[in-house]
């Protein structure tokens, strides 16, 4: 299996998370505070430098307020490299 960090799917996931956060009117710092983390944690996710596990993804969806299934369907539609 090819590495997934920096793959097309991973890059698109980072873009979608950034888009959803901005649409919700939240800053990286606000999301980080809700997670009990520091702002660079969110920056690393949005820059594609940090991978998320499923549970972290679901927590982000709850905090930001987006449908995780919708995002996953879009990611799944991208052909793997």
N, CA, C and O atoms as a GROMACS GRO file, in nm:
protein
  324
    1UNK      N    1   0.085  -0.118   0.000
    1UNK     CA    2   0.000   0.000   0.000
    1UNK      C    3   0.089   0.124   0.000
    1UNK      O    4   0.187   0.132   0.074
    2UNK      N    5   0.055   0.218  -0.083
    2UNK     CA    6   0.130   0.344  -0.090
    2UNK      C    7   0.102   0.428   0.034
    2UNK      O    8  -0.002   0.415   0.098
    3UNK      N    9   0.195   0.514   0.068
    3UNK     CA   10   0.176   0.603   0.181
    3UNK      C   11   0.062   0.699   0.150
    3UNK      O   12   0.046   0.744   0.037
    4UNK      N   13  -0.017   0.730   0.253
    4UNK     CA   14  -0.133   0.815   0.231
    4UNK      C   15  -0.107   0.962   0.263
    4UNK      O   16  -0.179   1.049   0.215
    5UNK      N   17  -0.006   0.989   0.344
    5UNK     CA   18   0.026   1.127   0.377
    5UNK      C   19   0.068   1.200   0.250
    5UNK      O   20   0.158   1.154   0.179
    6UNK      N   21   0.005   1.310   0.221
    6UNK     CA   22   0.030   1.392   0.102
    6UNK      C   23  -0.025   1.328  -0.027
    6UNK      O   24   0.011   1.372  -0.137
    7UNK      N   25  -0.110   1.227  -0.015
    7UNK     CA   26  -0.177   1.171  -0.133
    7UNK      C   27  -0.288   1.266  -0.176
    7UNK      O   28  -0.320   1.361  -0.105
    8UNK      N   29  -0.347   1.241  -0.293
    8UNK     CA   30  -0.458   1.324  -0.340
    8UNK      C   31  -0.571   1.326  -0.239
    8UNK      O   32  -0.628   1.431  -0.209
    9UNK      N   33  -0.604   1.209  -0.188
    9UNK     CA   34  -0.713   1.200  -0.090
    9UNK      C   35  -0.680   1.279   0.037
    9UNK      O   36  -0.765   1.350   0.090
   10UNK      N   37  -0.559   1.264   0.083
   10UNK     CA   38  -0.520   1.334   0.206
   10UNK      C   39  -0.520   1.485   0.186
   10UNK      O   40  -0.567   1.560   0.272
   11UNK      N   41  -0.469   1.529   0.073
   11UNK     CA   42  -0.470   1.674   0.044
   11UNK      C   43  -0.612   1.727   0.036
   11UNK      O   44  -0.641   1.836   0.087
   12UNK      N   45  -0.701   1.652  -0.027
   12UNK     CA   46  -0.840   1.697  -0.039
   12UNK      C   47  -0.908   1.699   0.098
   12UNK      O   48  -0.986   1.790   0.127
   13UNK      N   49  -0.879   1.602   0.181
   13UNK     CA   50  -0.935   1.601   0.316
   13UNK      C   51  -0.893   1.727   0.391
   13UNK      O   52  -0.975   1.792   0.456
   14UNK      N   53  -0.767   1.762   0.383
   14UNK     CA   54  -0.717   1.882   0.450
   14UNK      C   55  -0.788   2.006   0.396
   14UNK      O   56  -0.824   2.096   0.472
   15UNK      N   57  -0.808   2.012   0.264
   15UNK     CA   58  -0.879   2.125   0.203
   15UNK      C   59  -1.023   2.133   0.253
   15UNK      O   60  -1.071   2.241   0.288
   16UNK      N   61  -1.090   2.019   0.257
   16UNK     CA   62  -1.229   2.018   0.301
   16UNK      C   63  -1.243   2.058   0.447
   16UNK      O   64  -1.336   2.131   0.483
   17UNK      N   65  -1.152   2.013   0.531
   17UNK     CA   66  -1.157   2.051   0.672
   17UNK      C   67  -1.137   2.201   0.688
   17UNK      O   68  -1.204   2.266   0.769
   18UNK      N   69  -1.045   2.256   0.611
   18UNK     CA   70  -1.022   2.400   0.615
   18UNK      C   71  -1.146   2.476   0.567
   18UNK      O   72  -1.188   2.572   0.631
   19UNK      N   73  -1.203   2.431   0.455
   19UNK     CA   74  -1.323   2.496   0.401
   19UNK      C   75  -1.437   2.492   0.503
   19UNK      O   76  -1.504   2.593   0.526
   20UNK      N   77  -1.461   2.376   0.562
   20UNK     CA   78  -1.571   2.362   0.658
   20UNK      C   79  -1.549   2.450   0.782
   20UNK      O   80  -1.643   2.510   0.833
   21UNK      N   81  -1.426   2.456   0.828
   21UNK     CA   82  -1.396   2.541   0.945
   21UNK      C   83  -1.424   2.686   0.913
   21UNK      O   84  -1.486   2.757   0.993
   22UNK      N   85  -1.378   2.732   0.797
   22UNK     CA   86  -1.399   2.872   0.758
   22UNK      C   87  -1.547   2.902   0.736
   22UNK      O   88  -1.595   3.009   0.774
   23UNK      N   89  -1.619   2.808   0.674
   23UNK     CA   90  -1.763   2.826   0.654
   23UNK      C   91  -1.836   2.839   0.787
   23UNK      O   92  -1.937   2.909   0.796
   24UNK      N   93  -1.786   2.771   0.888
   24UNK     CA   94  -1.847   2.777   1.022
   24UNK      C   95  -1.807   2.905   1.096
   24UNK      O   96  -1.858   2.932   1.205
   25UNK      N   97  -1.716   2.982   1.037
   25UNK     CA   98  -1.673   3.106   1.101
   25UNK      C   99  -1.580   3.084   1.220
   25UNK      O  100  -1.574   3.166   1.311
   26UNK      N  101  -1.509   2.972   1.217
   26UNK     CA  102  -1.418   2.938   1.327
   26UNK      C  103  -1.273   2.960   1.287
   26UNK      O  104  -1.236   2.939   1.172
   27UNK      N  105  -1.193   3.001   1.382
   27UNK     CA  106  -1.049   3.012   1.360
   27UNK      C  107  -0.984   2.880   1.398
   27UNK      O  108  -1.044   2.796   1.466
   28UNK      N  109  -0.861   2.862   1.353
   28UNK     CA  110  -0.785   2.745   1.395
   28UNK      C  111  -0.772   2.744   1.548
   28UNK      O  112  -0.784   2.639   1.611
   29UNK      N  113  -0.749   2.860   1.605
   29UNK     CA  114  -0.733   2.870   1.750
   29UNK      C  115  -0.860   2.829   1.824
   29UNK      O  116  -0.852   2.763   1.928
   30UNK      N  117  -0.977   2.866   1.772
   30UNK     CA  118  -1.103   2.830   1.837
   30UNK      C  119  -1.125   2.678   1.833
   30UNK      O  120  -1.168   2.619   1.932
   31UNK      N  121  -1.095   2.618   1.720
   31UNK     CA  122  -1.111   2.473   1.709
   31UNK      C  123  -1.011   2.403   1.802
   31UNK      O  124  -1.046   2.308   1.871
   32UNK      N  125  -0.889   2.451   1.804
   32UNK     CA  126  -0.787   2.393   1.892
   32UNK      C  127  -0.830   2.402   2.038
   32UNK      O  128  -0.815   2.306   2.114
   33UNK      N  129  -0.883   2.518   2.078
   33UNK     CA  130  -0.929   2.534   2.218
   33UNK      C  131  -1.038   2.431   2.251
   33UNK      O  132  -1.037   2.371   2.358
   34UNK      N  133  -1.132   2.412   2.157
   34UNK     CA  134  -1.240   2.316   2.179
   34UNK      C  135  -1.186   2.173   2.193
   34UNK      O  136  -1.247   2.090   2.260
   35UNK      N  137  -1.072   2.147   2.131
   35UNK     CA  138  -1.009   2.015   2.140
   35UNK      C  139  -0.915   2.003   2.260
   35UNK      O  140  -0.870   1.894   2.294
   36UNK      N  141  -0.886   2.117   2.323
   36UNK     CA  142  -0.788   2.116   2.431
   36UNK      C  143  -0.646   2.105   2.378
   36UNK      O  144  -0.558   2.050   2.445
   37UNK      N  145  -0.625   2.157   2.257
   37UNK     CA  146  -0.494   2.151   2.193
   37UNK      C  147  -0.448   2.292   2.160
   37UNK      O  148  -0.520   2.389   2.187
   38UNK      N  149  -0.330   2.304   2.102
   38UNK     CA  150  -0.276   2.432   2.059
   38UNK      C  151  -0.305   2.452   1.910
   38UNK      O  152  -0.326   2.355   1.838
   39UNK      N  153  -0.306   2.577   1.866
   39UNK     CA  154  -0.338   2.612   1.727
   39UNK      C  155  -0.251   2.539   1.624
   39UNK      O  156  -0.303   2.499   1.520
   40UNK      N  157  -0.121   2.521   1.648
   40UNK     CA  158  -0.039   2.450   1.548
   40UNK      C  159  -0.089   2.308   1.518
   40UNK      O  160  -0.063   2.255   1.410
   41UNK      N  161  -0.158   2.247   1.612
   41UNK     CA  162  -0.215   2.114   1.590
   41UNK      C  163  -0.312   2.119   1.472
   41UNK      O  164  -0.308   2.033   1.384
   42UNK      N  165  -0.400   2.220   1.471
   42UNK     CA  166  -0.496   2.236   1.362
   42UNK      C  167  -0.425   2.278   1.233
   42UNK      O  168  -0.458   2.229   1.125
   43UNK      N  169  -0.328   2.366   1.246
   43UNK     CA  170  -0.252   2.408   1.128
   43UNK      C  171  -0.185   2.288   1.060
   43UNK      O  172  -0.185   2.279   0.938
   44UNK      N  173  -0.130   2.199   1.138
   44UNK     CA  174  -0.064   2.080   1.082
   44UNK      C  175  -0.163   1.989   1.010
   44UNK      O  176  -0.129   1.929   0.908
   45UNK      N  177  -0.284   1.979   1.062
   45UNK     CA  178  -0.387   1.899   0.995
   45UNK      C  179  -0.424   1.966   0.863
   45UNK      O  180  -0.429   1.900   0.759
   46UNK      N  181  -0.450   2.096   0.869
   46UNK     CA  182  -0.494   2.168   0.749
   46UNK      C  183  -0.384   2.180   0.644
   46UNK      O  184  -0.413   2.191   0.525
   47UNK      N  185  -0.260   2.178   0.686
   47UNK     CA  186  -0.148   2.182   0.592
   47UNK      C  187  -0.117   2.045   0.534
   47UNK      O  188  -0.035   2.032   0.443
   48UNK      N  189  -0.182   1.943   0.586
   48UNK     CA  190  -0.159   1.807   0.539
   48UNK      C  191  -0.035   1.743   0.598
   48UNK      O  192   0.014   1.641   0.548
   49UNK      N  193   0.017   1.803   0.705
   49UNK     CA  194   0.138   1.750   0.768
   49UNK      C  195   0.107   1.652   0.882
   49UNK      O  196   0.197   1.590   0.938
   50UNK      N  197  -0.020   1.640   0.916
   50UNK     CA  198  -0.059   1.547   1.022
   50UNK      C  199  -0.178   1.466   0.974
   50UNK      O  200  -0.274   1.519   0.918
   51UNK      N  201  -0.171   1.338   0.998
   51UNK     CA  202  -0.277   1.245   0.964
   51UNK      C  203  -0.380   1.243   1.079
   51UNK      O  204  -0.344   1.262   1.195
   52UNK      N  205  -0.505   1.220   1.046
   52UNK     CA  206  -0.612   1.207   1.145
   52UNK      C  207  -0.658   1.063   1.154
   52UNK      O  208  -0.663   0.993   1.053
   53UNK      N  209  -0.690   1.019   1.274
   53UNK     CA  210  -0.757   0.890   1.281
   53UNK      C  211  -0.908   0.915   1.274
   53UNK      O  212  -0.952   1.030   1.280
   54UNK      N  213  -0.986   0.811   1.263
   54UNK     CA  214  -1.130   0.823   1.244
   54UNK      C  215  -1.196   0.895   1.361
   54UNK      O  216  -1.283   0.980   1.341
   55UNK      N  217  -1.155   0.864   1.480
   55UNK     CA  218  -1.216   0.926   1.598
   55UNK      C  219  -1.186   1.076   1.600
   55UNK      O  220  -1.276   1.156   1.629
   56UNK      N  221  -1.063   1.115   1.570
   56UNK     CA  222  -1.028   1.257   1.565
   56UNK      C  223  -1.111   1.328   1.458
   56UNK      O  224  -1.159   1.440   1.479
   57UNK      N  225  -1.128   1.263   1.344
   57UNK     CA  226  -1.207   1.320   1.235
   57UNK      C  227  -1.351   1.344   1.282
   57UNK      O  228  -1.408   1.450   1.255
   58UNK      N  229  -1.409   1.247   1.351
   58UNK     CA  230  -1.547   1.262   1.398
   58UNK      C  231  -1.559   1.374   1.502
   58UNK      O  232  -1.658   1.447   1.502
   59UNK      N  233  -1.461   1.386   1.588
   59UNK     CA  234  -1.463   1.494   1.687
   59UNK      C  235  -1.454   1.630   1.617
   59UNK      O  236  -1.526   1.723   1.653
   60UNK      N  237  -1.366   1.641   1.519
   60UNK     CA  238  -1.357   1.766   1.442
   60UNK      C  239  -1.490   1.798   1.374
   60UNK      O  240  -1.533   1.913   1.373
   61UNK      N  241  -1.554   1.698   1.318
   61UNK     CA  242  -1.684   1.719   1.253
   61UNK      C  243  -1.786   1.774   1.353
   61UNK      O  244  -1.863   1.864   1.320
   62UNK      N  245  -1.786   1.721   1.474
   62UNK     CA  246  -1.879   1.769   1.577
   62UNK      C  247  -1.848   1.913   1.616
   62UNK      O  248  -1.939   1.995   1.626
   63UNK      N  249  -1.721   1.943   1.636
   63UNK     CA  250  -1.681   2.077   1.679
   63UNK      C  251  -1.710   2.180   1.570
   63UNK      O  252  -1.764   2.287   1.597
   64UNK      N  253  -1.674   2.147   1.446
   64UNK     CA  254  -1.690   2.241   1.336
   64UNK      C  255  -1.835   2.245   1.289
   64UNK      O  256  -1.884   2.348   1.244
   65UNK      N  257  -1.903   2.132   1.300
   65UNK     CA  258  -2.044   2.126   1.262
   65UNK      C  259  -2.069   2.087   1.118
   65UNK      O  260  -2.152   2.148   1.051
   66UNK      N  261  -1.997   1.987   1.070
   66UNK     CA  262  -2.021   1.938   0.934
   66UNK      C  263  -2.055   1.790   0.937
   66UNK      O  264  -2.030   1.721   1.036
   67UNK      N  265  -2.111   1.743   0.826
   67UNK     CA  266  -2.150   1.603   0.813
   67UNK      C  267  -2.026   1.520   0.774
   67UNK      O  268  -1.976   1.534   0.663
   68UNK      N  269  -1.976   1.436   0.864
   68UNK     CA  270  -1.855   1.360   0.833
   68UNK      C  271  -1.876   1.262   0.717
   68UNK      O  272  -1.782   1.231   0.644
   69UNK      N  273  -1.999   1.213   0.701
   69UNK     CA  274  -2.026   1.118   0.594
   69UNK      C  275  -2.017   1.184   0.457
   69UNK      O  276  -1.970   1.123   0.360
   70UNK      N  277  -2.063   1.308   0.448
   70UNK     CA  278  -2.054   1.382   0.322
   70UNK      C  279  -1.908   1.401   0.281
   70UNK      O  280  -1.872   1.382   0.165
   71UNK      N  281  -1.824   1.439   0.378
   71UNK     CA  282  -1.682   1.458   0.349
   71UNK      C  283  -1.618   1.326   0.310
   71UNK      O  284  -1.539   1.320   0.215
   72UNK      N  285  -1.650   1.220   0.381
   72UNK     CA  286  -1.592   1.090   0.349
   72UNK      C  287  -1.634   1.040   0.211
   72UNK      O  288  -1.554   0.979   0.140
   73UNK      N  289  -1.759   1.066   0.173
   73UNK     CA  290  -1.802   1.026   0.038
   73UNK      C  291  -1.720   1.098  -0.069
   73UNK      O  292  -1.681   1.038  -0.169
   74UNK      N  293  -1.694   1.226  -0.047
   74UNK     CA  294  -1.613   1.300  -0.145
   74UNK      C  295  -1.472   1.244  -0.152
   74UNK      O  296  -1.417   1.225  -0.260
   75UNK      N  297  -1.413   1.216  -0.037
   75UNK     CA  298  -1.277   1.161  -0.033
   75UNK      C  299  -1.273   1.023  -0.101
   75UNK      O  300  -1.181   0.992  -0.176
   76UNK      N  301  -1.375   0.942  -0.072
   76UNK     CA  302  -1.380   0.807  -0.129
   76UNK      C  303  -1.396   0.810  -0.281
   76UNK      O  304  -1.357   0.715  -0.348
   77UNK      N  305  -1.452   0.918  -0.335
   77UNK     CA  306  -1.472   0.926  -0.479
   77UNK      C  307  -1.344   0.958  -0.556
   77UNK      O  308  -1.340   0.947  -0.678
   78UNK      N  309  -1.239   0.996  -0.484
   78UNK     CA  310  -1.112   1.027  -0.548
   78UNK      C  311  -1.036   0.897  -0.570
   78UNK      O  312  -1.017   0.818  -0.477
   79UNK      N  313  -0.992   0.876  -0.692
   79UNK     CA  314  -0.919   0.754  -0.726
   79UNK      C  315  -0.786   0.752  -0.652
   79UNK      O  316  -0.711   0.850  -0.659
   80UNK      N  317  -0.754   0.642  -0.581
   80UNK     CA  318  -0.626   0.633  -0.512
   80UNK      C  319  -0.509   0.640  -0.610
   80UNK      O  320  -0.522   0.600  -0.726
   81UNK      N  321  -0.399   0.690  -0.562
   81UNK     CA  322  -0.278   0.702  -0.646
   81UNK      C  323  -0.207   0.569  -0.657
   81UNK      O  324  -0.104   0.559  -0.723
   0.00000   0.00000   0.00000
